[in-house]
Amino acid sequence: MSRKDDAARLLARSHFEFEPGMQRIFRLTGSAEAESRESEPIKLLEVNEATVATGILPLHFGPMPESGVPYPTVIIAVTPEEFEKVNSHELRLPNNWDLGEEMPRPVLEKAG
């Protein structure tokens, strides 16, 4: 697993833990050439029932090395209904991006 994959998992884990209503998170992928570049951002599609329906609105963030994410990131937050439209291609992802792997939800530890 690459450093970028590790950073993407860390970012997804923190969003699952701190974002109310987060249901699913997917990596978004571009062309193989783009993805091989170190400067290509981590791109996540977040399905969140607590977000407002705005369509596909990519939010760009710079690197956050102090948080373990030394890469730029792009987050697209969608409602569950918008996610269905992404799956049916009624809503299109930008830049010919595709849905990639689903990021694992962290297992919550029981207090005890």
N, CA, C and O atoms as CSV, one atom per row, in Angstrom:
chain,resi,resn,atom,element,x,y,z
A,1,MET,N,N,0.854,-1.183,0.000
A,1,MET,CA,C,0.000,0.000,0.000
A,1,MET,C,C,0.893,1.236,0.000
A,1,MET,O,O,1.898,1.287,0.709
A,2,SER,N,N,0.519,2.231,-0.801
A,2,SER,CA,C,1.334,3.435,-0.923
A,2,SER,C,C,1.065,4.403,0.234
A,2,SER,O,O,0.088,4.275,0.973
A,3,ARG,N,N,1.959,5.361,0.357
A,3,ARG,CA,C,1.759,6.416,1.371
A,3,ARG,C,C,0.464,7.169,1.110
A,3,ARG,O,O,-0.232,7.556,2.048
A,4,LYS,N,N,0.136,7.378,-0.165
A,4,LYS,CA,C,-1.099,8.083,-0.499
A,4,LYS,C,C,-2.318,7.259,-0.081
A,4,LYS,O,O,-3.301,7.813,0.413
A,5,ASP,N,N,-2.257,5.931,-0.277
A,5,ASP,CA,C,-3.353,5.065,0.171
A,5,ASP,C,C,-3.508,5.129,1.687
A,5,ASP,O,O,-4.623,5.199,2.205
A,6,ASP,N,N,-2.377,5.104,2.392
A,6,ASP,CA,C,-2.417,5.211,3.858
A,6,ASP,C,C,-3.051,6.531,4.286
A,6,ASP,O,O,-3.883,6.564,5.193
A,7,ALA,N,N,-2.652,7.619,3.625
A,7,ALA,CA,C,-3.201,8.938,3.961
A,7,ALA,C,C,-4.691,8.996,3.665
A,7,ALA,O,O,-5.446,9.597,4.428
A,8,ALA,N,N,-5.126,8.381,2.570
A,8,ALA,CA,C,-6.558,8.359,2.224
A,8,ALA,C,C,-7.357,7.603,3.280
A,8,ALA,O,O,-8.446,8.031,3.662
A,9,ARG,N,N,-6.824,6.489,3.748
A,9,ARG,CA,C,-7.515,5.716,4.790
A,9,ARG,C,C,-7.588,6.500,6.100
A,9,ARG,O,O,-8.609,6.474,6.787
A,10,LEU,N,N,-6.518,7.189,6.438
A,10,LEU,CA,C,-6.505,8.022,7.643
A,10,LEU,C,C,-7.549,9.134,7.536
A,10,LEU,O,O,-8.289,9.391,8.486
A,11,LEU,N,N,-7.604,9.782,6.390
A,11,LEU,CA,C,-8.571,10.853,6.166
A,11,LEU,C,C,-9.999,10.323,6.251
A,11,LEU,O,O,-10.851,10.930,6.901
A,12,ALA,N,N,-10.259,9.203,5.602
A,12,ALA,CA,C,-11.602,8.618,5.644
A,12,ALA,C,C,-11.978,8.229,7.066
A,12,ALA,O,O,-13.096,8.490,7.508
A,13,ARG,N,N,-11.040,7.601,7.790
A,13,ARG,CA,C,-11.321,7.194,9.171
A,13,ARG,C,C,-11.707,8.406,10.016
A,13,ARG,O,O,-12.663,8.342,10.789
A,14,SER,N,N,-10.972,9.508,9.875
A,14,SER,CA,C,-11.291,10.687,10.684
A,14,SER,C,C,-12.640,11.275,10.289
A,14,SER,O,O,-13.362,11.781,11.147
A,15,HIS,N,N,-12.992,11.218,9.011
A,15,HIS,CA,C,-14.296,11.739,8.598
A,15,HIS,C,C,-15.427,10.852,9.101
A,15,HIS,O,O,-16.479,11.364,9.485
A,16,PHE,N,N,-15.240,9.540,9.107
A,16,PHE,CA,C,-16.250,8.649,9.688
A,16,PHE,C,C,-16.440,8.960,11.172
A,16,PHE,O,O,-17.568,8.977,11.664
A,17,GLU,N,N,-15.339,9.206,11.884
A,17,GLU,CA,C,-15.412,9.411,13.329
A,17,GLU,C,C,-16.012,10.754,13.715
A,17,GLU,O,O,-16.655,10.864,14.759
A,18,PHE,N,N,-15.811,11.781,12.887
A,18,PHE,CA,C,-16.198,13.132,13.303
A,18,PHE,C,C,-17.328,13.760,12.505
A,18,PHE,O,O,-17.791,14.848,12.849
A,19,GLU,N,N,-17.779,13.104,11.454
A,19,GLU,CA,C,-18.862,13.667,10.641
A,19,GLU,C,C,-20.163,12.944,10.946
A,19,GLU,O,O,-20.299,11.762,10.630
A,20,PRO,N,N,-21.126,13.636,11.556
A,20,PRO,CA,C,-22.406,12.984,11.831
A,20,PRO,C,C,-23.112,12.640,10.519
A,20,PRO,O,O,-23.105,13.426,9.572
A,21,GLY,N,N,-23.706,11.484,10.482
A,21,GLY,CA,C,-24.474,11.089,9.307
A,21,GLY,C,C,-23.658,10.453,8.186
A,21,GLY,O,O,-24.211,10.125,7.137
A,22,MET,N,N,-22.342,10.273,8.389
A,22,MET,CA,C,-21.521,9.679,7.335
A,22,MET,C,C,-21.909,8.224,7.147
A,22,MET,O,O,-21.871,7.434,8.090
A,23,GLN,N,N,-22.281,7.877,5.932
A,23,GLN,CA,C,-22.699,6.503,5.647
A,23,GLN,C,C,-21.624,5.706,4.912
A,23,GLN,O,O,-21.319,4.570,5.276
A,24,ARG,N,N,-21.062,6.310,3.884
A,24,ARG,CA,C,-20.077,5.599,3.066
A,24,ARG,C,C,-19.068,6.609,2.515
A,24,ARG,O,O,-19.384,7.784,2.330
A,25,ILE,N,N,-17.842,6.123,2.254
A,25,ILE,CA,C,-16.811,6.952,1.635
A,25,ILE,C,C,-16.124,6.112,0.555
A,25,ILE,O,O,-15.754,4.960,0.783
A,26,PHE,N,N,-15.965,6.710,-0.614
A,26,PHE,CA,C,-15.320,6.052,-1.742
A,26,PHE,C,C,-14.133,6.881,-2.220
A,26,PHE,O,O,-14.177,8.111,-2.196
A,27,ARG,N,N,-13.074,6.203,-2.654
A,27,ARG,CA,C,-11.998,6.874,-3.378
A,27,ARG,C,C,-12.516,7.171,-4.773
A,27,ARG,O,O,-13.264,6.380,-5.348
A,28,LEU,N,N,-12.123,8.291,-5.306
A,28,LEU,CA,C,-12.386,8.621,-6.700
A,28,LEU,C,C,-11.062,8.498,-7.437
A,28,LEU,O,O,-10.015,8.874,-6.911
A,29,THR,N,N,-11.109,7.976,-8.644
A,29,THR,CA,C,-9.884,7.778,-9.403
A,29,THR,C,C,-9.980,8.445,-10.761
A,29,THR,O,O,-11.041,8.508,-11.381
A,30,GLY,N,N,-8.839,8.936,-11.197
A,30,GLY,CA,C,-8.711,9.485,-12.534
A,30,GLY,C,C,-7.959,8.492,-13.402
A,30,GLY,O,O,-7.944,7.293,-13.126
A,31,SER,N,N,-7.347,8.995,-14.433
A,31,SER,CA,C,-6.574,8.128,-15.324
A,31,SER,C,C,-5.384,7.541,-14.572
A,31,SER,O,O,-4.939,8.096,-13.567
A,32,ALA,N,N,-4.875,6.423,-15.063
A,32,ALA,CA,C,-3.707,5.788,-14.436
A,32,ALA,C,C,-2.526,6.754,-14.432
A,32,ALA,O,O,-1.759,6.803,-13.471
A,33,GLU,N,N,-2.387,7.514,-15.502
A,33,GLU,CA,C,-1.292,8.488,-15.585
A,33,GLU,C,C,-1.419,9.547,-14.491
A,33,GLU,O,O,-0.444,9.865,-13.810
A,34,ALA,N,N,-2.618,10.085,-14.330
A,34,ALA,CA,C,-2.842,11.109,-13.301
A,34,ALA,C,C,-2.612,10.530,-11.909
A,34,ALA,O,O,-1.958,11.157,-11.075
A,35,GLU,N,N,-3.142,9.347,-11.658
A,35,GLU,CA,C,-3.034,8.749,-10.323
A,35,GLU,C,C,-1.601,8.405,-9.950
A,35,GLU,O,O,-1.277,8.319,-8.765
A,36,SER,N,N,-0.740,8.209,-10.936
A,36,SER,CA,C,0.660,7.870,-10.642
A,36,SER,C,C,1.477,9.089,-10.228
A,36,SER,O,O,2.581,8.947,-9.700
A,37,ARG,N,N,0.944,10.279,-10.464
A,37,ARG,CA,C,1.673,11.497,-10.089
A,37,ARG,C,C,1.547,11.770,-8.596
A,37,ARG,O,O,0.462,11.664,-8.024
A,38,GLU,N,N,2.647,12.115,-7.983
A,38,GLU,CA,C,2.681,12.426,-6.547
A,38,GLU,C,C,1.819,13.658,-6.237
A,38,GLU,O,O,1.297,13.784,-5.129
A,39,SER,N,N,1.670,14.559,-7.204
A,39,SER,CA,C,0.911,15.797,-6.989
A,39,SER,C,C,-0.598,15.614,-7.153
A,39,SER,O,O,-1.366,16.525,-6.845
A,40,GLU,N,N,-1.031,14.443,-7.637
A,40,GLU,CA,C,-2.466,14.205,-7.816
A,40,GLU,C,C,-3.128,14.123,-6.441
A,40,GLU,O,O,-2.658,13.387,-5.573
A,41,PRO,N,N,-4.220,14.876,-6.236
A,41,PRO,CA,C,-4.852,14.860,-4.905
A,41,PRO,C,C,-5.530,13.535,-4.595
A,41,PRO,O,O,-5.885,12.763,-5.485
A,42,ILE,N,N,-5.696,13.303,-3.307
A,42,ILE,CA,C,-6.577,12.243,-2.824
A,42,ILE,C,C,-7.989,12.755,-3.066
A,42,ILE,O,O,-8.310,13.885,-2.699
A,43,LYS,N,N,-8.828,11.938,-3.676
A,43,LYS,CA,C,-10.188,12.359,-3.997
A,43,LYS,C,C,-11.171,11.402,-3.324
A,43,LYS,O,O,-11.107,10.190,-3.527
A,44,LEU,N,N,-12.076,11.957,-2.525
A,44,LEU,CA,C,-13.059,11.144,-1.812
A,44,LEU,C,C,-14.473,11.611,-2.131
A,44,LEU,O,O,-14.744,12.811,-2.192
A,45,LEU,N,N,-15.370,10.651,-2.333
A,45,LEU,CA,C,-16.796,10.919,-2.434
A,45,LEU,C,C,-17.397,10.432,-1.127
A,45,LEU,O,O,-17.304,9.250,-0.796
A,46,GLU,N,N,-18.013,11.345,-0.384
A,46,GLU,CA,C,-18.569,11.024,0.935
A,46,GLU,C,C,-20.095,11.071,0.879
A,46,GLU,O,O,-20.685,12.086,0.508
A,47,VAL,N,N,-20.715,9.968,1.250
A,47,VAL,CA,C,-22.173,9.871,1.287
A,47,VAL,C,C,-22.590,10.156,2.726
A,47,VAL,O,O,-22.337,9.361,3.631
A,48,ASN,N,N,-23.236,11.307,2.921
A,48,ASN,CA,C,-23.542,11.777,4.262
A,48,ASN,C,C,-25.002,12.218,4.313
A,48,ASN,O,O,-25.413,13.126,3.591
A,49,GLU,N,N,-25.783,11.563,5.177
A,49,GLU,CA,C,-27.195,11.928,5.285
A,49,GLU,C,C,-27.393,13.291,5.939
A,49,GLU,O,O,-28.491,13.844,5.877
A,50,ALA,N,N,-26.358,13.843,6.563
A,50,ALA,CA,C,-26.471,15.146,7.224
A,50,ALA,C,C,-26.009,16.299,6.336
A,50,ALA,O,O,-25.994,17.448,6.776
A,51,THR,N,N,-25.631,16.004,5.089
A,51,THR,CA,C,-25.194,17.089,4.208
A,51,THR,C,C,-26.384,17.644,3.434
A,51,THR,O,O,-27.449,17.027,3.396
A,52,VAL,N,N,-26.207,18.784,2.831
A,52,VAL,CA,C,-27.247,19.430,2.037
A,52,VAL,C,C,-27.042,19.054,0.573
A,52,VAL,O,O,-25.908,19.022,0.093
A,53,ALA,N,N,-28.111,18.774,-0.125
A,53,ALA,CA,C,-28.023,18.422,-1.541
A,53,ALA,C,C,-27.561,19.637,-2.342
A,53,ALA,O,O,-28.263,20.644,-2.430
A,54,THR,N,N,-26.380,19.524,-2.919
A,54,THR,CA,C,-25.823,20.615,-3.730
A,54,THR,C,C,-25.336,20.121,-5.080
A,54,THR,O,O,-24.749,20.885,-5.847
A,55,GLY,N,N,-25.574,18.848,-5.379
A,55,GLY,CA,C,-25.020,18.281,-6.603
A,55,GLY,C,C,-23.556,17.943,-6.374
A,55,GLY,O,O,-23.124,17.724,-5.243
A,56,ILE,N,N,-22.813,17.904,-7.448
A,56,ILE,CA,C,-21.389,17.569,-7.378
A,56,ILE,C,C,-20.611,18.864,-7.211
A,56,ILE,O,O,-20.458,19.638,-8.156
A,57,LEU,N,N,-20.121,19.091,-6.002
A,57,LEU,CA,C,-19.390,20.311,-5.677
A,57,LEU,C,C,-18.061,19.929,-5.030
A,57,LEU,O,O,-17.995,19.750,-3.813
A,58,PRO,N,N,-16.996,19.802,-5.838
A,58,PRO,CA,C,-15.695,19.421,-5.272
A,58,PRO,C,C,-15.130,20.523,-4.377
A,58,PRO,O,O,-15.078,21.689,-4.767
A,59,LEU,N,N,-14.715,20.140,-3.184
A,59,LEU,CA,C,-14.062,21.068,-2.259
A,59,LEU,C,C,-12.585,20.689,-2.208
A,59,LEU,O,O,-12.235,19.548,-1.907
A,60,HIS,N,N,-11.726,21.660,-2.506
A,60,HIS,CA,C,-10.290,21.427,-2.583
A,60,HIS,C,C,-9.611,21.886,-1.294
A,60,HIS,O,O,-9.911,22.956,-0.764
A,61,PHE,N,N,-8.690,21.052,-0.801
A,61,PHE,CA,C,-7.930,21.353,0.402
A,61,PHE,C,C,-6.452,21.119,0.121
A,61,PHE,O,O,-6.087,20.230,-0.649
A,62,GLY,N,N,-5.623,21.912,0.744
A,62,GLY,CA,C,-4.186,21.732,0.605
A,62,GLY,C,C,-3.695,20.587,1.460
A,62,GLY,O,O,-4.457,20.016,2.241
A,63,PRO,N,N,-2.428,20.249,1.317
A,63,PRO,CA,C,-1.839,19.196,2.151
A,63,PRO,C,C,-1.935,19.563,3.629
A,63,PRO,O,O,-1.891,20.738,3.992
A,64,MET,N,N,-2.068,18.544,4.476
A,64,MET,CA,C,-2.130,18.720,5.925
A,64,MET,C,C,-1.136,17.767,6.575
A,64,MET,O,O,-1.544,16.836,7.269
A,65,PRO,N,N,0.173,17.982,6.362
A,65,PRO,CA,C,1.164,17.018,6.859
A,65,PRO,C,C,1.118,16.830,8.369
A,65,PRO,O,O,1.421,15.746,8.866
A,66,GLU,N,N,0.742,17.873,9.105
A,66,GLU,CA,C,0.667,17.751,10.563
A,66,GLU,C,C,-0.430,16.795,11.004
A,66,GLU,O,O,-0.423,16.318,12.139
A,67,SER,N,N,-1.379,16.510,10.105
A,67,SER,CA,C,-2.472,15.572,10.399
A,67,SER,C,C,-2.261,14.214,9.739
A,67,SER,O,O,-3.137,13.351,9.790
A,68,GLY,N,N,-1.105,14.029,9.125
A,68,GLY,CA,C,-0.813,12.755,8.480
A,68,GLY,C,C,-1.274,12.658,7.034
A,68,GLY,O,O,-1.255,11.576,6.447
A,69,VAL,N,N,-1.692,13.789,6.453
A,69,VAL,CA,C,-2.157,13.807,5.065
A,69,VAL,C,C,-1.302,14.825,4.295
A,69,VAL,O,O,-1.680,15.991,4.175
A,70,PRO,N,N,-0.150,14.380,3.775
A,70,PRO,CA,C,0.761,15.307,3.107
A,70,PRO,C,C,0.421,15.553,1.635
A,70,PRO,O,O,1.276,16.007,0.874
A,71,TYR,N,N,-0.795,15.264,1.233
A,71,TYR,CA,C,-1.231,15.424,-0.155
A,71,TYR,C,C,-2.414,16.386,-0.206
A,71,TYR,O,O,-3.165,16.491,0.763
A,72,PRO,N,N,-2.588,17.088,-1.323
A,72,PRO,CA,C,-3.826,17.858,-1.476
A,72,PRO,C,C,-5.000,16.884,-1.537
A,72,PRO,O,O,-4.836,15.721,-1.905
A,73,THR,N,N,-6.161,17.365,-1.178
A,73,THR,CA,C,-7.346,16.507,-1.198
A,73,THR,C,C,-8.512,17.218,-1.874
A,73,THR,O,O,-8.585,18.446,-1.910
A,74,VAL,N,N,-9.408,16.415,-2.400
A,74,VAL,CA,C,-10.671,16.899,-2.952
A,74,VAL,C,C,-11.758,16.044,-2.316
A,74,VAL,O,O,-11.703,14.815,-2.360
A,75,ILE,N,N,-12.741,16.706,-1.726
A,75,ILE,CA,C,-13.869,16.018,-1.096
A,75,ILE,C,C,-15.141,16.423,-1.829
A,75,ILE,O,O,-15.383,17.606,-2.064
A,76,ILE,N,N,-15.949,15.433,-2.187
A,76,ILE,CA,C,-17.280,15.686,-2.731
A,76,ILE,C,C,-18.262,15.033,-1.767
A,76,ILE,O,O,-18.267,13.812,-1.614
A,77,ALA,N,N,-19.085,15.837,-1.122
A,77,ALA,CA,C,-20.091,15.330,-0.180
A,77,ALA,C,C,-21.435,15.289,-0.896
A,77,ALA,O,O,-21.864,16.272,-1.501
A,78,VAL,N,N,-22.091,14.134,-0.816
A,78,VAL,CA,C,-23.399,13.982,-1.442
A,78,VAL,C,C,-24.360,13.338,-0.448
A,78,VAL,O,O,-23.950,12.648,0.485
A,79,THR,N,N,-25.642,13.583,-0.673
A,79,THR,CA,C,-26.681,12.915,0.105
A,79,THR,C,C,-26.831,11.481,-0.421
A,79,THR,O,O,-26.344,11.176,-1.509
A,80,PRO,N,N,-27.493,10.604,0.329
A,80,PRO,CA,C,-27.742,9.252,-0.195
A,80,PRO,C,C,-28.510,9.274,-1.523
A,80,PRO,O,O,-28.246,8.457,-2.405
A,81,GLU,N,N,-29.449,10.198,-1.665
A,81,GLU,CA,C,-30.207,10.309,-2.916
A,81,GLU,C,C,-29.298,10.742,-4.070
A,81,GLU,O,O,-29.413,10.227,-5.183
A,82,GLU,N,N,-28.398,11.685,-3.802
A,82,GLU,CA,C,-27.455,12.101,-4.841
A,82,GLU,C,C,-26.502,10.963,-5.213
A,82,GLU,O,O,-26.111,10.826,-6.372
A,83,PHE,N,N,-26.131,10.148,-4.219
A,83,PHE,CA,C,-25.259,9.013,-4.501
A,83,PHE,C,C,-25.933,8.056,-5.477
A,83,PHE,O,O,-25.277,7.525,-6.373
A,84,GLU,N,N,-27.227,7.830,-5.315
A,84,GLU,CA,C,-27.953,6.981,-6.259
A,84,GLU,C,C,-27.897,7.574,-7.665
A,84,GLU,O,O,-27.798,6.839,-8.648
A,85,LYS,N,N,-27.959,8.894,-7.761
A,85,LYS,CA,C,-27.869,9.550,-9.070
A,85,LYS,C,C,-26.461,9.442,-9.662
A,85,LYS,O,O,-26.300,9.369,-10.880
A,86,VAL,N,N,-25.452,9.433,-8.802
A,86,VAL,CA,C,-24.086,9.200,-9.280
A,86,VAL,C,C,-23.996,7.782,-9.839
A,86,VAL,O,O,-23.435,7.574,-10.915
A,87,ASN,N,N,-24.542,6.813,-9.120
A,87,ASN,CA,C,-24.509,5.415,-9.569
A,87,ASN,C,C,-25.246,5.201,-10.884
A,87,ASN,O,O,-24.839,4.375,-11.701
A,88,SER,N,N,-26.339,5.949,-11.090
A,88,SER,CA,C,-27.119,5.803,-12.321
A,88,SER,C,C,-26.624,6.737,-13.423
A,88,SER,O,O,-27.204,6.778,-14.508
A,89,HIS,N,N,-25.561,7.483,-13.151
A,89,HIS,CA,C,-24.941,8.421,-14.098
A,89,HIS,C,C,-25.835,9.620,-14.419
A,89,HIS,O,O,-25.609,10.327,-15.400
A,90,GLU,N,N,-26.851,9.839,-13.581
A,90,GLU,CA,C,-27.673,11.046,-13.721
A,90,GLU,C,C,-26.867,12.260,-13.252
A,90,GLU,O,O,-26.991,13.349,-13.812
A,91,LEU,N,N,-26.041,12.062,-12.222
A,91,LEU,CA,C,-25.059,13.063,-11.790
A,91,LEU,C,C,-23.692,12.550,-12.218
A,91,LEU,O,O,-23.348,11.396,-11.965
A,92,ARG,N,N,-22.923,13.401,-12.861
A,92,ARG,CA,C,-21.608,13.013,-13.380
A,92,ARG,C,C,-20.495,13.542,-12.494
A,92,ARG,O,O,-20.543,14.676,-12.016
A,93,LEU,N,N,-19.498,12.706,-12.286
A,93,LEU,CA,C,-18.304,13.124,-11.554
A,93,LEU,C,C,-17.431,13.965,-12.481
A,93,LEU,O,O,-17.424,13.735,-13.691
A,94,PRO,N,N,-16.696,14.932,-11.940
A,94,PRO,CA,C,-15.872,15.795,-12.789
A,94,PRO,C,C,-14.616,15.082,-13.298
A,94,PRO,O,O,-14.222,14.044,-12.765
A,95,ASN,N,N,-14.005,15.642,-14.315
A,95,ASN,CA,C,-12.684,15.239,-14.809
A,95,ASN,C,C,-12.586,13.768,-15.179
A,95,ASN,O,O,-11.511,13.176,-15.089
A,96,ASN,N,N,-13.706,13.169,-15.595
A,96,ASN,CA,C,-13.731,11.743,-15.941
A,96,ASN,C,C,-13.322,10.842,-14.778
A,96,ASN,O,O,-12.798,9.749,-14.996
A,97,TRP,N,N,-13.557,11.289,-13.554
A,97,TRP,CA,C,-13.258,10.469,-12.384
A,97,TRP,C,C,-14.258,9.327,-12.309
A,97,TRP,O,O,-15.387,9.427,-12.788
A,98,ASP,N,N,-13.813,8.245,-11.697
A,98,ASP,CA,C,-14.652,7.076,-11.484
A,98,ASP,C,C,-14.704,6.750,-9.999
A,98,ASP,O,O,-13.806,7.112,-9.238
A,99,LEU,N,N,-15.781,6.053,-9.593
A,99,LEU,CA,C,-15.839,5.542,-8.226
A,99,LEU,C,C,-14.805,4.435,-8.089
A,99,LEU,O,O,-14.755,3.510,-8.899
A,100,GLY,N,N,-13.993,4.543,-7.065
A,100,GLY,CA,C,-13.002,3.517,-6.780
A,100,GLY,C,C,-13.427,2.701,-5.582
A,100,GLY,O,O,-14.615,2.477,-5.354
A,101,GLU,N,N,-12.447,2.260,-4.820
A,101,GLU,CA,C,-12.730,1.389,-3.679
A,101,GLU,C,C,-13.520,2.114,-2.592
A,101,GLU,O,O,-13.363,3.316,-2.382
A,102,GLU,N,N,-14.367,1.356,-1.912
A,102,GLU,CA,C,-15.071,1.885,-0.751
A,102,GLU,C,C,-14.115,1.818,0.430
A,102,GLU,O,O,-13.492,0.785,0.678
A,103,MET,N,N,-14.003,2.920,1.152
A,103,MET,CA,C,-13.099,2.997,2.294
A,103,MET,C,C,-13.769,2.322,3.490
A,103,MET,O,O,-14.965,2.504,3.720
A,104,PRO,N,N,-13.001,1.548,4.246
A,104,PRO,CA,C,-13.600,0.827,5.373
A,104,PRO,C,C,-14.013,1.765,6.508
A,104,PRO,O,O,-13.313,2.721,6.842
A,105,ARG,N,N,-15.150,1.463,7.074
A,105,ARG,CA,C,-15.612,2.178,8.264
A,105,ARG,C,C,-14.812,1.650,9.446
A,105,ARG,O,O,-14.660,0.437,9.590
A,106,PRO,N,N,-14.293,2.547,10.302
A,106,PRO,CA,C,-13.517,2.051,11.460
A,106,PRO,C,C,-14.407,1.308,12.449
A,106,PRO,O,O,-15.575,1.643,12.642
A,107,VAL,N,N,-13.833,0.316,13.052
A,107,VAL,CA,C,-14.538,-0.441,14.091
A,107,VAL,C,C,-14.403,0.353,15.382
A,107,VAL,O,O,-13.294,0.663,15.819
A,108,LEU,N,N,-15.527,0.677,15.983
A,108,LEU,CA,C,-15.508,1.440,17.234
A,108,LEU,C,C,-15.162,0.513,18.385
A,108,LEU,O,O,-15.720,-0.576,18.513
A,109,GLU,N,N,-14.249,0.952,19.206
A,109,GLU,CA,C,-13.872,0.152,20.375
A,109,GLU,C,C,-14.868,0.396,21.494
A,109,GLU,O,O,-15.305,1.524,21.721
A,110,LYS,N,N,-15.217,-0.666,22.181
A,110,LYS,CA,C,-16.149,-0.542,23.320
A,110,LYS,C,C,-15.394,-0.071,24.544
A,110,LYS,O,O,-14.296,-0.542,24.842
A,111,ALA,N,N,-16.006,0.872,25.247
A,111,ALA,CA,C,-15.408,1.343,26.503
A,111,ALA,C,C,-15.548,0.233,27.532
A,111,ALA,O,O,-16.557,-0.470,27.574
A,112,GLY,N,N,-14.545,0.090,28.344
A,112,GLY,CA,C,-14.771,-0.957,29.274
A,112,GLY,C,C,-13.748,-1.082,30.273
A,112,GLY,O,O,-13.832,-1.956,31.137
